Amino acid sequence: MSEVKISAEPRTEFGKGGARRTRRAGKVPAVLYGHGEKPQHIALPAREFAAAIRHGGLNQVFTIDIQGGTGTTLALPKAIQRDPIKDSFEHVDLIIVKRGEKVQVDVPVTLTGEAARNTLVVHESNTLAVVAEAMHLPTGFEVALDGLEAGSQITAADVTLPTGTELAVDPDFVIAVVTAAQTAEQMEGETGEAAAPEITEGGEAAAE
């Protein structure tokens, strides 16, 4: 993954009112910190930031050029707050990274193919924590389900990792479980049991 260069402005207004004014101006309030540096409050261009996240994912590395600064800084999103209704970015925490440095990130896992007939796949986790070099972070992993029978599990050990990437969790960490699907008879039986009236000692249905 290559870094995306993005310009930022120093932010002097704080609190909810300042954040709202920043967002109304088409920018995202953000904090840049890490590596012993004093936290910097900045504003990122909302459209450019959103486009970079859509293209590179949540682990996109940014080269941030702060107006009035002395140079650029490499940073990785650590926490992103979104407005669930507007689907816009409310606030971003950015952590400073260095070239060659290894960092821990959560990478999306996609399950492909289909398990055996009459089974259900239960997702236990949609991401996998790994450690990788900051400038070579994986964007996603794929694991095939093809033909897996009920009782099978997809674990961290089943994920093929690129060179230089290591698991940050136990190899037995469960990503998905394949279970047997209920038959029509089983579902009908459960429905019938739920609908059956409770019988009292005298043989009459108990009043609700």
Residue pairs with C-beta under 8 A, 6 or more apart in sequence:
1 56
1 59
1 60
1 61
1 135
1 136
1 137
1 138
1 139
2 61
3 61
3 62
3 63
3 74
3 135
4 52
4 55
4 56
4 60
4 61
4 62
4 63
5 62
5 63
5 65
5 72
6 44
6 45
6 48
6 49
6 52
6 62
6 63
6 64
6 65
7 45
7 64
7 65
7 66
7 67
8 30
8 32
8 42
8 43
8 44
8 64
8 65
8 66
8 67
9 27
9 42
9 43
9 66
9 67
10 40
10 41
10 42
10 43
10 66
10 67
10 68
11 18
11 22
11 29
11 30
11 41
11 42
11 43
12 41
13 19
13 21
13 22
14 41
18 29
19 29
19 90
19 91
22 28
22 29
22 43
23 29
23 46
23 88
23 90
25 43
26 45
26 46
26 47
27 43
27 44
27 45
27 46
28 43
28 44
28 45
28 46
28 49
28 89
28 90
28 91
28 92
29 41
29 43
29 90
29 91
29 92
30 41
30 42
30 43
30 44
30 91
30 92
30 93
30 94
31 39
31 40
31 41
31 42
31 91
31 92
31 93
31 94
32 39
32 40
32 42
32 64
32 66
32 73
32 75
32 94
32 96
33 39
33 40
33 93
33 94
33 95
33 96
34 75
34 95
34 96
34 97
35 96
35 98
37 96
40 66
42 64
42 66
44 64
44 92
46 88
46 89
49 89
49 92
50 88
50 89
52 60
52 62
53 60
53 77
53 80
53 89
56 139
57 108
57 139
57 140
58 77
58 80
58 106
59 76
59 77
59 105
59 106
59 107
59 137
59 139
60 76
60 77
61 74
61 75
61 76
61 97
61 134
61 135
61 137
62 74
62 75
62 76
62 77
62 94
63 72
63 73
63 74
64 72
64 73
64 74
64 75
64 94
65 72
66 73
73 96
74 96
74 97
74 98
74 99
74 134
74 135
75 94
75 95
75 96
75 97
76 94
76 95
76 97
76 103
76 105
76 134
76 137
77 92
77 93
77 94
77 95
78 93
78 94
78 95
79 92
79 93
80 89
80 91
80 92
80 93
81 89
81 90
81 91
81 92
82 88
82 89
82 90
83 89
83 90
95 103
97 103
97 134
98 134
99 134
99 135
100 133
100 134
100 135
101 133
101 134
102 131
102 132
102 133
102 134
103 131
103 132
103 133
103 134
103 137
104 129
104 130
104 131
104 168
105 129
105 130
105 132
105 137
106 127
106 128
106 129
107 127
107 128
107 129
107 130
107 137
107 138
107 139
107 140
107 141
108 126
108 127
108 139
108 140
108 141
109 125
109 126
109 127
109 128
109 140
109 141
109 142
109 143
109 159
109 175
110 140
110 141
110 142
110 143
111 121
111 123
111 142
111 143
111 144
111 145
111 154
111 175
111 176
112 142
112 143
112 144
112 145
112 146
113 144
113 145
113 146
113 147
114 145
114 146
115 121
115 145
115 146
115 147
115 148
115 149
115 152
115 178
116 147
116 148
116 149
116 150
116 178
118 150
118 180
118 181
118 183
119 148
119 149
119 150
119 178
119 179
119 180
119 181
120 178
120 179
120 180
120 181
121 145
121 176
121 177
121 178
121 179
122 176
122 177
122 178
122 179
123 175
123 176
124 174
124 175
124 176
124 177
125 173
125 174
125 175
125 176
128 141
128 156
128 159
128 167
128 169
128 173
128 175
129 167
129 168
129 169
130 138
130 161
130 165
130 166
130 167
130 168
131 165
131 166
131 167
131 168
132 138
132 162
132 164
132 165
132 166
133 164
136 162
136 164
136 165
138 161
138 162
138 165
141 159
141 160
141 161
143 154
143 158
143 159
143 175
143 176
145 154
145 176
145 178
148 154
148 178
149 178
150 178
150 179
150 180
151 178
151 179
151 180
152 177
152 178
153 174
153 176
153 177
153 178
154 174
154 175
154 176
154 177
154 178
155 171
155 172
155 173
155 174
155 175
156 167
156 169
156 170
156 171
156 172
156 173
156 175
157 171
157 172
158 175
159 175
161 167
167 173
182 190
197 205
197 206
198 205
198 206
199 205
199 206
200 206
